[in-house]
Amino acid sequence: MTTMETSKNMSTSNILPTTNVASLEARGIHAWFGSHHVLSDINLDFAPSTVTALIGPSGCGKSTFIRTLNRMHEFIPGAAMAGEVLLDGKDVYAPGTDVTKIRLKIGMVFQKPNPFPSMSIGENVLSGLKLAQLKVANKDDLLEECLERAGLWKEVKDRLNAHGGSLSGGQQQRLCIARALAVSPQVLVMDEPCSALDPGSTLKVEETISQLKASMTIIIVTHNMQQAARVSDYTAFFLSDGGPGQMIEYAPTSDIFSRPQDQRTENYVTGRFG
């Protein structure tokens, strides 16, 4: 077990990351916060161009797990992990790996929309390019493409100079998705992206997810069983029975909800948990 350090160096690459859809594999993932073992021996494969939902009660390690995938776990003081995360077969924790490039390839959208309040809508979308020191030939085309893919272009195309905070909650979340797309991630990880949204906004984000999966691998943490059933191809059920979180069952989503193999999974998806 090795305590991890946050990368302090920004990438100087002037070439956008590849847009090829990537496979992602987690092998024997354990995670700790100090001496507290929060996640135990997670093994999962995420196939290209699929959506995988991670479900389970609060405190079972779902959010911790997805943060190990792009090395955001190490931002937390005292955090540590063991295991391998393979992006197209290469371990993102291998010595000498450029952590900034990993976080460009494996993007993240958080539970609460977090547009930069002092930036305009357009500046928000393109902010990652500046931070990562990436150059593109035509920023206007990229801006439109990202907003279009996030399902937001028609709603904001006439007010790109307005502050990102002027948008509704659902629009802000799609703005954050557009911002993540601007650096061409191969994998997009989403931590309860609709938990603070109304049903209409949730539907639009789900439509965006369905459209995006053709060009990337998507992993979504959700407590909404109906959402998991609607948007995901595969589902993994996590549970903590007094110890570290573990993955209890993984299968095509239709199987998890119609014929789960573990009684605990059935209890959870049918609302009889606890």
Order of alpha helices (4+ residues) and beta strands (2+ residues): beta-beta-beta-beta-alpha-beta-beta-alpha-beta-alpha-alpha-alpha-alpha-beta-alpha-beta-alpha-beta-beta-alpha-alpha
